[in-house]
Amino acid sequence: MSLRLYDSATRSVRPFEPLEPGKVGIYLCGATVQGAPHVGHMRASIAFDVLVRWLRRTGLDVTLVRNVTDIDDKILARSAEAGCPWWAWAYRFEQEFTAAYDALGVQRPTYEPRATGHVTEMVELMEQLTERGHAYRGTEGNVYFDVRSLPEYGSLTRQALENMTVSDDNDIEPDKRDPRDFALWKAPKPGEPATASWPTPFGRGRPGWHLECSAMSRRYLGETFDIHGGGIDLRFPHHENEQAQSHAAGLGFARYWVHNAWVTTGGEKMSKSLGNSLVVSEVLGRTDPAVLRYALGTVHYRSTVEFSDVTLAEAAGSWERFTGFVTRSVERVGEVPAEEVAAQGPAQLPPAFVEAMDDDLNISAALAVVHEHLRAGNTALAERDDVTTRGAQLQVRAMLDVLGLDPLAAPWRAAGGGDGTAEHAALDTLVTAVLRERDAARAAKDWARADALRDRLAEAGVVVEDSAGGARWHVKGTD
Ligand SMILES: [Zn+2]
């Protein structure tokens, strides 16, 4: 393992050594599902998707946990304004986030826990914190973390307690011992729906935002885990408070902190005030999803992405060069099978690419290597050097796959006919394989086997029509 990662806690690039050899546990703070995802929201998931893909390619077994914050002040306020139950509101936008991640080729996390599903774990943590003298009850339903009880409080972001003003709760609750204390549990406010609070030994209430991540990382990754990630804007107070809660409860918590920079427009951090123009579904109405992924995913994760039409046009130019070469090389030498692409580990990939990725995911240096192989591939195509062309297709696609951008992998792959989706292409591959088996059975006059294969397809709803041009298929009810 030669990966070196920038650890925001030590502010240094450190060799990455997993806690348990061969395995990596990552906790990534996910979305607060209060509204439609915009382009800025996609940055962290794409940056961490590249990290996960690289770790997996080096042979590590990665568990990625990305939570869904499905209860908070903003969800309650916005759903009430819309006259919609808070949970329906949260679920609607959770699905929109999932659709956006899928459209951009972000691999699904191993686990995607919701805050509301982990109240028991949060109560357990609060009990431990109160027993250890790090948390206290306010008025019925309110529980606060006592920041003065933990000498290391502020260490993640290197702030001294005396320089801090108030917690992020914004309102200085009168039952707090210190305005810098933060809420672990919040009593229902007047007018809030009864469904938005849970009974606990501390009274009815709902989670403070920070508590859920301490509880869920422990539940799915254990008391100590490898990497905690998220956007740089989450470092304080969210991550500082998560770490305080977990350390105060005696848990080891994250061993490395990895933070991605944000997306700006016109030099400003992207925010909701910019309106709908940057909502992912709107952007995808006028932009190829692969181009958006390219624009967001090919800047070093610790550098800001300036999002503009120019950024998209440049990304489109690069993406066209990659897809152009891959298409022409497939026409010339055929498609290198996906398994062969997937089998290109650090020992098979170009050493300069491996070195770049291991160097804190130095994506611009890695891309320079991809471009070198692309140029060599184009030259080989022009010279009809098929061996070199095939080798270039293999290497270019394997390297792009680490960035989530192999043009022949899901979800970018153009379908082999049909409705133009990656799912159709995958189904076509499977159905075609069964049809080939049936052809072989017929050729061997094994009619029973041929009929059984046809029945298997029929059971799955695949209708096969034999014609002079060969067998054609469609899914029942879709023709
Ligand atoms: Zn979090």
Boltz pocket constraint, residues with backbone or C-beta under 6 A from the ligand:
constraints:
  - pocket:
      binder: B
      contacts: [[A, 28], [A, 29], [A, 30], [A, 209], [A, 210], [A, 213], [A, 238], [A, 242]]
      max_distance: 6.0
